[in-house]
Amino acid sequence: MSAAFASDGDLQRVLLERGCVTPGIETVLKQSSLVAYRANCIGTSPKVIDIVCTEHGCSAAAPGPPQAESQ
């Protein structure tokens, strides 16, 4: 069983904890038992969440500093 299937419930938990109810999910890396996803959360405050899953569970990457908008 792959990490993605083993952690599907945990992946959903991370998304809900981050307020991401209707995400578009893209797999960005598969390596051995590690799978990294990028979730594009659609809603009133759109955001992107990077999530890493292993056979032990999933966790969201810590957000980076806000990007300054160029004028």
C-alpha positions in Angstrom: 0.0 0.0 0.0 1.4 3.4 -0.9 1.9 6.2 1.6 -0.8 8.2 -0.3 -3.4 5.5 0.3 -2.3 4.7 3.8 -2.5 8.3 4.9 -5.6 9.4 3.0 -7.6 10.0 6.2 -4.6 11.9 7.7 -4.3 14.0 4.6 -7.9 15.0 4.9 -7.4 15.8 8.6 -4.5 18.2 7.8 -6.6 19.9 5.1 -9.5 20.4 7.5 -7.3 21.7 10.3 -6.0 24.3 7.8 -9.5 25.3 6.8 -9.1 23.8 3.3 -12.5 22.2 2.5 -12.5 22.1 -1.3 -8.9 21.7 -2.4 -7.4 21.0 -5.7 -4.6 18.5 -4.9 -1.5 17.9 -6.9 1.2 15.3 -6.2 4.6 17.1 -6.4 6.9 14.3 -5.2 6.9 10.6 -4.7 10.0 9.0 -3.3 9.9 5.7 -1.5 7.4 6.0 1.4 7.3 9.8 1.1 4.6 11.7 -0.9 4.4 15.5 -1.1 1.3 17.3 -2.1 0.4 20.8 -2.9 -3.2 21.7 -2.1 -4.7 24.8 -3.7 -7.5 25.8 -1.4 -10.4 27.5 -3.1 -12.6 29.8 -1.0 -13.0 33.3 0.3 -9.3 33.4 1.3 -7.4 31.2 -1.2 -4.2 29.7 -0.1 -1.7 27.0 -1.0 -0.7 24.3 1.5 2.3 21.9 1.1 1.7 18.6 2.8 4.2 15.8 3.3 3.0 12.2 4.0 4.9 9.2 5.1 3.8 5.8 6.5 3.6 7.5 9.9 1.2 10.2 8.8 0.9 13.6 7.2 1.8 17.1 8.2 1.6 20.5 6.6 4.8 22.4 5.9 5.3 25.5 7.9 4.3 28.6 6.0 7.1 30.8 4.7 7.3 34.5 5.2 4.7 36.5 3.3 5.7 37.5 -0.2 6.1 41.3 -0.7 4.1 42.5 -3.7 6.1 44.5 -6.2 4.7 47.8 -7.3 
